[in-house]
């Protein structure tokens, strides 16, 4: 049987881990914005930009999904449940938007949150960005290596998507 003190210690450790993950996610995204502000050449800057923003976006979306699940039933999703999303940032974004849509009424600034939600849903550039980062995370990280192994991917590279945008 688990004592009250053990339960509290477990909660404290989980909160510390959550805090570290929030800090890590923030740091990765902050580094991405720093690079974007200093962006000079696609050949040099695109790959690290994709890596930072795809990793940061995935972490943020998975944190949001996890926190929502924890709020709903007091438990963080299992590793198996979280892995079903893979690295598909675009799909996870849809899940998170649906969560916000279903719960924005809980906010003290309901109209403001709903307005932001509408802006995000209708932002074509954000949609293209998330699709590009999703493509990078799911297939694009090894796009050039795949070509070298004569297993060329039929889809455009993330760099091509970035240039088109």
Secondary structure as UniProt FT lines:
FT   HELIX           4..37
FT   HELIX           42..73
FT   HELIX           79..83
FT   TURN            84..87
FT   HELIX           89..103
FT   HELIX           104..106
FT   TURN            108..109
FT   HELIX           110..122
FT   HELIX           124..138
FT   HELIX           140..142
FT   HELIX           143..148
FT   TURN            149..150
FT   HELIX           158..164
//
